[in-house]
Amino acid sequence: MGILDLSGRGALVVGGGQGMGRATALLLAQAGANPAVVDAEQARAESVAGEIEALGCKSAALTADVTNREEVQGLIVAADEAVGPLDIVVNIVGGASWAPLLSVDDATWERDFDVNLRHHLYVSQAAARNWVDQERPGVLCVVASISGMFGAARHGAYGAAKAGVLNFVKTAAEEWWPHGIRVNCVVPGTVRTPRMEAEWAAGTTPRPSTDLLGTIAEPEDIGGAITFLVSDLARKITGQALVVDGGWTTRFPYSLT
């Protein structure tokens, strides 16, 4: 299988029906894992699960509202039974709103925290409890955003929630390492997903310039970083944020020449 061998490991990819989630689920399968796929839409989950099974790996198509604690608890049990025992849990669910802070309302603020932060507690907590109860180690990887590292005009609710994700990862890693649980996150810049393509076309989200490498990241770029972090190559990495933004955050926001 090679150096990134995940043969036989049960995995769960939350938000795995398209974009970064689909790319991650397929890369995990190519490394030998058996990823269950969770999506809000059953058809998308089934489509990706079918692609995984075509690679010769076990999969399952699951749906859940990950902002509902009870549904998440049932989700972990279902995935553990379908492809487990689970060794890997990846959570990619997220979504952004755009509004200046002077006019952002309660509904927008609360939605961004539900969609980008609250469910990380539910999914991670349920996965960690499952591992602790079974006395098994496990690996968690979630997705944050560079908007959580810096100020982002008209992106305040989303940025605040993603900043919370970065802190959550560090705290979870600190509390759960005695149980053999590693927790990390990948921090993308802009990624060319189907959702982003649609938003750019509609003009609801600004289309970014290319990064320092002259491109915009593809879903596989994020999936590759996640696959590394959940593998044994990263066995001494926990509580960390791996930025995958093509170098956007390395440069000054203004010219020095």
ABEGO torsion letter per residue (X at the ends): XEAABABGBBBBBBGAABEAAAAAAAAAAAAGBBBBBBBABAAAAAAAAAAAAAAGBBBBBBBBBAABAAAAAAAAAAAAAAAOBBABBBBABBBBBBBBAAABBAAAAAAAAAAAAAAAAAAAAAAAAAAAAAGBBBBBBBBBBAAAABBBBGAAAAAAAAAAAAAAAAAAAAAAAAAGBBBBBBBBBBBBBAAAAAAAAAGABBBBBBBAAGBBBBAAAAAAAAAAAABAAAAABBGBBBBBAGGAAABBABBAX
